[in-house]
Amino acid sequence: MFLWVIRMGKKIRGEKRKKILEIIKKSKMISLQEIKKSTDINYNTIRSAVINLTKAGLIERVERGLYKAK
């Protein structure tokens, strides 16, 4: 499995999570549905990745269903 090291020792596992994080960083705010439309990644995979990225402190929930990079 691919391991990507982020600032302050945070680790992201997997190419799909890396791609999702990059999409979120490029957007001011983005919904899970918008990520789904712009990728071929399964919605549940996106949802799981966003939860893990939020727990890792790399992104934050702005309001219901909208996320942004920190």
Backbone as XML, in Angstrom:
<?xml version="1.0"?>
<chain id="A" units="angstrom">
  <residue number="1" name="MET">
    <atom name="N" x="0.845" y="-1.182" z="0.000"/>
    <atom name="CA" x="0.000" y="0.000" z="0.000"/>
    <atom name="C" x="0.888" y="1.243" z="0.000"/>
  </residue>
  <residue number="2" name="PHE">
    <atom name="N" x="0.527" y="2.211" z="-0.782"/>
    <atom name="CA" x="1.279" y="3.458" z="-0.907"/>
    <atom name="C" x="1.104" y="4.291" z="0.358"/>
  </residue>
  <residue number="3" name="LEU">
    <atom name="N" x="2.172" y="4.861" z="0.859"/>
    <atom name="CA" x="2.134" y="5.676" z="2.065"/>
    <atom name="C" x="2.631" y="7.069" z="1.731"/>
  </residue>
  <residue number="4" name="TRP">
    <atom name="N" x="1.831" y="8.055" z="2.037"/>
    <atom name="CA" x="2.169" y="9.440" z="1.722"/>
    <atom name="C" x="2.290" y="10.203" z="3.030"/>
  </residue>
  <residue number="5" name="VAL">
    <atom name="N" x="3.421" y="10.834" z="3.265"/>
    <atom name="CA" x="3.654" y="11.561" z="4.513"/>
    <atom name="C" x="3.302" y="13.028" z="4.311"/>
  </residue>
  <residue number="6" name="ILE">
    <atom name="N" x="2.534" y="13.557" z="5.224"/>
    <atom name="CA" x="2.055" y="14.933" z="5.178"/>
    <atom name="C" x="2.732" y="15.723" z="6.305"/>
  </residue>
  <residue number="7" name="ARG">
    <atom name="N" x="2.550" y="17.031" z="6.289"/>
    <atom name="CA" x="3.116" y="17.904" z="7.308"/>
    <atom name="C" x="2.846" y="17.379" z="8.718"/>
  </residue>
  <residue number="8" name="MET">
    <atom name="N" x="3.714" y="17.675" z="9.619"/>
    <atom name="CA" x="3.617" y="17.340" z="11.034"/>
    <atom name="C" x="3.437" y="15.838" z="11.279"/>
  </residue>
  <residue number="9" name="GLY">
    <atom name="N" x="3.994" y="15.008" z="10.401"/>
    <atom name="CA" x="3.965" y="13.577" z="10.636"/>
    <atom name="C" x="2.652" y="12.893" z="10.332"/>
  </residue>
  <residue number="10" name="LYS">
    <atom name="N" x="1.655" y="13.604" z="9.808"/>
    <atom name="CA" x="0.388" y="12.976" z="9.464"/>
    <atom name="C" x="0.621" y="12.074" z="8.265"/>
  </residue>
  <residue number="11" name="LYS">
    <atom name="N" x="-0.019" y="10.914" z="8.254"/>
    <atom name="CA" x="0.175" y="9.968" z="7.168"/>
    <atom name="C" x="-1.142" y="9.697" z="6.466"/>
  </residue>
  <residue number="12" name="ILE">
    <atom name="N" x="-1.083" y="9.602" z="5.149"/>
    <atom name="CA" x="-2.245" y="9.268" z="4.349"/>
    <atom name="C" x="-1.926" y="7.987" z="3.620"/>
  </residue>
  <residue number="13" name="ARG">
    <atom name="N" x="-2.781" y="7.013" z="3.749"/>
    <atom name="CA" x="-2.580" y="5.737" z="3.068"/>
    <atom name="C" x="-3.485" y="5.679" z="1.859"/>
  </residue>
  <residue number="14" name="GLY">
    <atom name="N" x="-2.904" y="5.371" z="0.712"/>
    <atom name="CA" x="-3.687" y="5.134" z="-0.483"/>
    <atom name="C" x="-3.729" y="6.294" z="-1.450"/>
  </residue>
  <residue number="15" name="GLU">
    <atom name="N" x="-3.727" y="5.933" z="-2.707"/>
    <atom name="CA" x="-3.782" y="6.923" z="-3.775"/>
    <atom name="C" x="-5.118" y="7.663" z="-3.804"/>
  </residue>
  <residue number="16" name="LYS">
    <atom name="N" x="-6.206" y="6.956" z="-3.493"/>
    <atom name="CA" x="-7.527" y="7.589" z="-3.545"/>
    <atom name="C" x="-7.650" y="8.687" z="-2.497"/>
  </residue>
  <residue number="17" name="ARG">
    <atom name="N" x="-7.166" y="8.431" z="-1.293"/>
    <atom name="CA" x="-7.208" y="9.471" z="-0.249"/>
    <atom name="C" x="-6.350" y="10.661" z="-0.636"/>
  </residue>
  <residue number="18" name="LYS">
    <atom name="N" x="-5.197" y="10.393" z="-1.225"/>
    <atom name="CA" x="-4.317" y="11.474" z="-1.677"/>
    <atom name="C" x="-5.036" y="12.316" z="-2.728"/>
  </residue>
  <residue number="19" name="LYS">
    <atom name="N" x="-5.696" y="11.658" z="-3.667"/>
    <atom name="CA" x="-6.426" y="12.365" z="-4.722"/>
    <atom name="C" x="-7.569" y="13.198" z="-4.145"/>
  </residue>
  <residue number="20" name="ILE">
    <atom name="N" x="-8.303" y="12.634" z="-3.186"/>
    <atom name="CA" x="-9.403" y="13.361" z="-2.547"/>
    <atom name="C" x="-8.885" y="14.583" z="-1.807"/>
  </residue>
  <residue number="21" name="LEU">
    <atom name="N" x="-7.783" y="14.428" z="-1.083"/>
    <atom name="CA" x="-7.190" y="15.566" z="-0.367"/>
    <atom name="C" x="-6.760" y="16.655" z="-1.342"/>
  </residue>
  <residue number="22" name="GLU">
    <atom name="N" x="-6.161" y="16.290" z="-2.449"/>
    <atom name="CA" x="-5.740" y="17.278" z="-3.445"/>
    <atom name="C" x="-6.935" y="18.031" z="-4.020"/>
  </residue>
  <residue number="23" name="ILE">
    <atom name="N" x="-8.033" y="17.340" z="-4.278"/>
    <atom name="CA" x="-9.248" y="17.986" z="-4.795"/>
    <atom name="C" x="-9.790" y="18.977" z="-3.780"/>
  </residue>
  <residue number="24" name="ILE">
    <atom name="N" x="-9.821" y="18.576" z="-2.511"/>
    <atom name="CA" x="-10.331" y="19.462" z="-1.461"/>
    <atom name="C" x="-9.439" y="20.687" z="-1.316"/>
  </residue>
  <residue number="25" name="LYS">
    <atom name="N" x="-8.116" y="20.504" z="-1.399"/>
    <atom name="CA" x="-7.186" y="21.629" z="-1.295"/>
    <atom name="C" x="-7.383" y="22.637" z="-2.430"/>
  </residue>
  <residue number="26" name="LYS">
    <atom name="N" x="-7.729" y="22.151" z="-3.613"/>
    <atom name="CA" x="-7.899" y="23.042" z="-4.767"/>
    <atom name="C" x="-9.192" y="23.845" z="-4.697"/>
  </residue>
  <residue number="27" name="SER">
    <atom name="N" x="-10.156" y="23.370" z="-3.935"/>
    <atom name="CA" x="-11.460" y="24.027" z="-3.838"/>
    <atom name="C" x="-11.541" y="24.865" z="-2.576"/>
  </residue>
  <residue number="28" name="LYS">
    <atom name="N" x="-12.302" y="25.930" z="-2.643"/>
    <atom name="CA" x="-12.537" y="26.722" z="-1.444"/>
    <atom name="C" x="-13.371" y="25.906" z="-0.464"/>
  </residue>
  <residue number="29" name="MET">
    <atom name="N" x="-14.472" y="25.354" z="-0.967"/>
    <atom name="CA" x="-15.315" y="24.413" z="-0.234"/>
    <atom name="C" x="-15.855" y="23.421" z="-1.254"/>
  </residue>
  <residue number="30" name="ILE">
    <atom name="N" x="-16.051" y="22.172" z="-0.830"/>
    <atom name="CA" x="-16.526" y="21.167" z="-1.762"/>
    <atom name="C" x="-17.364" y="20.129" z="-1.013"/>
  </residue>
  <residue number="31" name="SER">
    <atom name="N" x="-18.358" y="19.608" z="-1.706"/>
    <atom name="CA" x="-19.202" y="18.571" z="-1.121"/>
    <atom name="C" x="-18.730" y="17.199" z="-1.583"/>
  </residue>
  <residue number="32" name="LEU">
    <atom name="N" x="-19.200" y="16.184" z="-0.900"/>
    <atom name="CA" x="-18.861" y="14.816" z="-1.279"/>
    <atom name="C" x="-19.404" y="14.499" z="-2.671"/>
  </residue>
  <residue number="33" name="GLN">
    <atom name="N" x="-20.578" y="15.022" z="-2.981"/>
    <atom name="CA" x="-21.174" y="14.806" z="-4.303"/>
    <atom name="C" x="-20.318" y="15.435" z="-5.399"/>
  </residue>
  <residue number="34" name="GLU">
    <atom name="N" x="-19.765" y="16.611" z="-5.145"/>
    <atom name="CA" x="-18.900" y="17.265" z="-6.133"/>
    <atom name="C" x="-17.610" y="16.474" z="-6.337"/>
  </residue>
  <residue number="35" name="ILE">
    <atom name="N" x="-17.078" y="15.907" z="-5.264"/>
    <atom name="CA" x="-15.890" y="15.065" z="-5.395"/>
    <atom name="C" x="-16.238" y="13.839" z="-6.236"/>
  </residue>
  <residue number="36" name="LYS">
    <atom name="N" x="-17.388" y="13.243" z="-5.981"/>
    <atom name="CA" x="-17.832" y="12.068" z="-6.724"/>
    <atom name="C" x="-17.959" y="12.381" z="-8.216"/>
  </residue>
  <residue number="37" name="LYS">
    <atom name="N" x="-18.521" y="13.541" z="-8.554"/>
    <atom name="CA" x="-18.700" y="13.939" z="-9.959"/>
    <atom name="C" x="-17.365" y="14.144" z="-10.669"/>
  </residue>
  <residue number="38" name="SER">
    <atom name="N" x="-16.354" y="14.587" z="-9.937"/>
    <atom name="CA" x="-15.071" y="14.892" z="-10.572"/>
    <atom name="C" x="-14.087" y="13.721" z="-10.563"/>
  </residue>
  <residue number="39" name="THR">
    <atom name="N" x="-14.473" y="12.596" z="-9.946"/>
    <atom name="CA" x="-13.594" y="11.424" z="-9.894"/>
    <atom name="C" x="-14.393" y="10.167" z="-10.233"/>
  </residue>
  <residue number="40" name="ASP">
    <atom name="N" x="-13.703" y="9.068" z="-10.347"/>
    <atom name="CA" x="-14.363" y="7.780" z="-10.542"/>
    <atom name="C" x="-14.339" y="6.958" z="-9.255"/>
  </residue>
  <residue number="41" name="ILE">
    <atom name="N" x="-14.199" y="7.647" z="-8.121"/>
    <atom name="CA" x="-14.105" y="6.984" z="-6.820"/>
    <atom name="C" x="-15.509" y="6.764" z="-6.256"/>
  </residue>
  <residue number="42" name="ASN">
    <atom name="N" x="-15.731" y="5.596" z="-5.685"/>
    <atom name="CA" x="-16.999" y="5.234" z="-5.074"/>
    <atom name="C" x="-17.353" y="6.215" z="-3.953"/>
  </residue>
  <residue number="43" name="TYR">
    <atom name="N" x="-18.643" y="6.546" z="-3.817"/>
    <atom name="CA" x="-19.099" y="7.516" z="-2.818"/>
    <atom name="C" x="-18.711" y="7.080" z="-1.401"/>
  </residue>
  <residue number="44" name="ASN">
    <atom name="N" x="-18.891" y="5.803" z="-1.071"/>
    <atom name="CA" x="-18.552" y="5.337" z="0.278"/>
    <atom name="C" x="-17.060" y="5.428" z="0.558"/>
  </residue>
  <residue number="45" name="THR">
    <atom name="N" x="-16.242" y="5.247" z="-0.455"/>
    <atom name="CA" x="-14.798" y="5.410" z="-0.313"/>
    <atom name="C" x="-14.471" y="6.871" z="-0.033"/>
  </residue>
  <residue number="46" name="ILE">
    <atom name="N" x="-15.137" y="7.777" z="-0.752"/>
    <atom name="CA" x="-14.947" y="9.221" z="-0.531"/>
    <atom name="C" x="-15.348" y="9.582" z="0.890"/>
  </residue>
  <residue number="47" name="ARG">
    <atom name="N" x="-16.483" y="9.106" z="1.311"/>
    <atom name="CA" x="-16.993" y="9.403" z="2.644"/>
    <atom name="C" x="-16.018" y="8.916" z="3.721"/>
  </residue>
  <residue number="48" name="SER">
    <atom name="N" x="-15.524" y="7.703" z="3.573"/>
    <atom name="CA" x="-14.562" y="7.146" z="4.521"/>
    <atom name="C" x="-13.268" y="7.956" z="4.540"/>
  </residue>
  <residue number="49" name="ALA">
    <atom name="N" x="-12.786" y="8.327" z="3.370"/>
    <atom name="CA" x="-11.550" y="9.112" z="3.286"/>
    <atom name="C" x="-11.716" y="10.471" z="3.946"/>
  </residue>
  <residue number="50" name="VAL">
    <atom name="N" x="-12.859" y="11.109" z="3.716"/>
    <atom name="CA" x="-13.115" y="12.432" z="4.305"/>
    <atom name="C" x="-13.181" y="12.335" z="5.824"/>
  </residue>
  <residue number="51" name="ILE">
    <atom name="N" x="-13.789" y="11.297" z="6.332"/>
    <atom name="CA" x="-13.841" y="11.100" z="7.785"/>
    <atom name="C" x="-12.424" y="10.963" z="8.347"/>
  </residue>
  <residue number="52" name="ASN">
    <atom name="N" x="-11.606" y="10.152" z="7.707"/>
    <atom name="CA" x="-10.227" y="9.953" z="8.174"/>
    <atom name="C" x="-9.375" y="11.211" z="8.031"/>
  </residue>
  <residue number="53" name="LEU">
    <atom name="N" x="-9.555" y="11.949" z="6.941"/>
    <atom name="CA" x="-8.810" y="13.197" z="6.753"/>
    <atom name="C" x="-9.215" y="14.237" z="7.791"/>
  </residue>
  <residue number="54" name="THR">
    <atom name="N" x="-10.497" y="14.244" z="8.160"/>
    <atom name="CA" x="-10.974" y="15.162" z="9.196"/>
    <atom name="C" x="-10.369" y="14.787" z="10.547"/>
  </residue>
  <residue number="55" name="LYS">
    <atom name="N" x="-10.376" y="13.508" z="10.871"/>
    <atom name="CA" x="-9.780" y="13.041" z="12.140"/>
    <atom name="C" x="-8.293" y="13.341" z="12.200"/>
  </residue>
  <residue number="56" name="ALA">
    <atom name="N" x="-7.624" y="13.293" z="11.052"/>
    <atom name="CA" x="-6.181" y="13.577" z="10.999"/>
    <atom name="C" x="-5.898" y="15.071" z="11.085"/>
  </residue>
  <residue number="57" name="GLY">
    <atom name="N" x="-6.936" y="15.896" z="11.001"/>
    <atom name="CA" x="-6.754" y="17.339" z="11.114"/>
    <atom name="C" x="-6.309" y="18.006" z="9.823"/>
  </residue>
  <residue number="58" name="LEU">
    <atom name="N" x="-6.445" y="17.336" z="8.690"/>
    <atom name="CA" x="-6.007" y="17.902" z="7.416"/>
    <atom name="C" x="-7.108" y="18.682" z="6.704"/>
  </residue>
  <residue number="59" name="ILE">
    <atom name="N" x="-8.350" y="18.319" z="6.989"/>
    <atom name="CA" x="-9.491" y="19.060" z="6.440"/>
    <atom name="C" x="-10.472" y="19.307" z="7.572"/>
  </residue>
  <residue number="60" name="GLU">
    <atom name="N" x="-11.444" y="20.182" z="7.316"/>
    <atom name="CA" x="-12.462" y="20.426" z="8.321"/>
    <atom name="C" x="-13.826" y="20.553" z="7.680"/>
  </residue>
  <residue number="61" name="ARG">
    <atom name="N" x="-14.823" y="20.199" z="8.448"/>
    <atom name="CA" x="-16.201" y="20.295" z="7.998"/>
    <atom name="C" x="-16.662" y="21.729" z="8.188"/>
  </residue>
  <residue number="62" name="VAL">
    <atom name="N" x="-17.142" y="22.351" z="7.106"/>
    <atom name="CA" x="-17.600" y="23.733" z="7.168"/>
    <atom name="C" x="-19.054" y="23.769" z="7.612"/>
  </residue>
  <residue number="63" name="GLU">
    <atom name="N" x="-19.855" y="22.952" z="6.988"/>
    <atom name="CA" x="-21.242" y="22.762" z="7.362"/>
    <atom name="C" x="-21.652" y="21.396" z="6.843"/>
  </residue>
  <residue number="64" name="ARG">
    <atom name="N" x="-22.880" y="21.028" z="7.030"/>
    <atom name="CA" x="-23.310" y="19.683" z="6.636"/>
    <atom name="C" x="-22.984" y="19.402" z="5.173"/>
  </residue>
  <residue number="65" name="GLY">
    <atom name="N" x="-22.107" y="18.435" z="4.962"/>
    <atom name="CA" x="-21.767" y="18.007" z="3.619"/>
    <atom name="C" x="-20.735" y="18.836" z="2.897"/>
  </residue>
  <residue number="66" name="LEU">
    <atom name="N" x="-20.220" y="19.888" z="3.503"/>
    <atom name="CA" x="-19.203" y="20.731" z="2.867"/>
    <atom name="C" x="-17.914" y="20.684" z="3.678"/>
  </residue>
  <residue number="67" name="TYR">
    <atom name="N" x="-16.817" y="20.572" z="2.946"/>
    <atom name="CA" x="-15.505" y="20.455" z="3.580"/>
    <atom name="C" x="-14.520" y="21.401" z="2.931"/>
  </residue>
  <residue number="68" name="LYS">
    <atom name="N" x="-13.461" y="21.746" z="3.696"/>
    <atom name="CA" x="-12.372" y="22.569" z="3.161"/>
    <atom name="C" x="-11.065" y="22.132" z="3.804"/>
  </residue>
  <residue number="69" name="ALA">
    <atom name="N" x="-9.970" y="22.446" z="3.141"/>
    <atom name="CA" x="-8.657" y="22.128" z="3.673"/>
    <atom name="C" x="-8.300" y="23.113" z="4.773"/>
  </residue>
  <residue number="70" name="LYS">
    <atom name="N" x="-7.506" y="22.666" z="5.722"/>
    <atom name="CA" x="-7.054" y="23.570" z="6.797"/>
    <atom name="C" x="-5.844" y="24.334" z="6.347"/>
  </residue>
</chain>
